[in-house]
Each structure stands twice: as C-alpha cells, then as structure tokens.
Amino acid sequence: MAAATARVSDERVVVDGPVVTSRAAGTAMEFAFKLVELLCGSEKVAEVNRSVLAKL
C-alpha cells in the first residue's frame, strides 16, 4: 500500500484527481460552482450564475 501524501494549498477550492475540497463554509458557493463545472460544464456554470445572488 502506498503511503498517503498531503499538499498544502492556499486555493479556496481544490480539485486533485477525483477529490474536490474547499477551505471552509465560506467557500460553499465556489465549491458548488466547481462541482457544476466538473459535472455539467462551464456553460452550465454561466447559466446558473445568472440566476443567483452570489456572482463568481
């Protein structure tokens, strides 16, 4: 079994292979938009972003 490694990042949302994570609850919208981007594409992010109050 390979040893686990960790990498510290200052990014608010991080995608590392199949893992998507974020810093804290304050990044929830950014995290959600990243999931939409990964699952549905950047065009869907733009569409959803037009209908929410938090603009990214």
C-alpha positions as CSV (number, residue, x, y, z in Angstrom):
1,M,0.0,0.0,0.0
2,A,1.4,3.4,-1.0
3,A,2.0,6.0,1.7
4,A,-0.5,8.9,1.8
5,T,0.8,12.3,1.0
6,A,-0.6,15.7,1.6
7,R,-0.1,19.0,-0.2
8,V,-1.0,22.3,1.4
9,S,-2.7,24.8,-0.9
10,D,-3.8,28.4,-0.5
11,E,-6.6,27.9,-3.1
12,R,-10.2,28.3,-1.9
13,V,-11.3,25.2,-4.0
14,V,-9.0,22.4,-4.9
15,V,-9.5,19.6,-7.4
16,D,-7.0,16.8,-7.0
17,G,-7.9,13.9,-9.3
18,P,-11.3,12.5,-8.1
19,V,-11.2,14.7,-4.9
20,V,-12.8,18.1,-4.7
21,T,-12.5,20.1,-1.5
22,S,-12.6,23.6,-0.2
23,R,-11.3,25.6,2.7
24,A,-14.4,26.3,4.8
25,A,-18.1,27.0,4.8
26,G,-17.3,30.5,3.4
27,T,-16.3,28.9,0.1
28,A,-19.6,26.9,-0.3
29,M,-20.8,28.8,-3.4
30,E,-17.4,28.5,-5.1
31,F,-17.3,24.8,-4.2
32,A,-20.9,24.3,-5.6
33,F,-20.0,26.1,-8.9
34,K,-16.8,24.0,-9.2
35,L,-19.0,20.8,-8.9
36,V,-21.4,22.2,-11.5
37,E,-18.5,22.9,-13.8
38,L,-17.0,19.4,-13.4
39,L,-20.3,17.6,-13.8
40,C,-22.1,19.8,-16.4
41,G,-19.5,22.1,-18.0
42,S,-18.7,25.8,-17.9
43,E,-21.7,26.8,-19.9
44,K,-24.0,25.5,-17.2
45,V,-22.0,27.4,-14.6
46,A,-22.7,30.6,-16.5
47,E,-26.3,29.8,-16.8
48,V,-26.7,29.1,-13.0
49,N,-24.6,32.1,-12.1
50,R,-27.0,34.4,-13.9
51,S,-29.8,33.3,-11.6
52,V,-28.2,33.5,-8.2
53,L,-27.3,36.5,-6.0
54,A,-23.7,35.4,-5.4
55,K,-21.7,36.2,-8.6
56,L,-18.5,34.5,-9.3
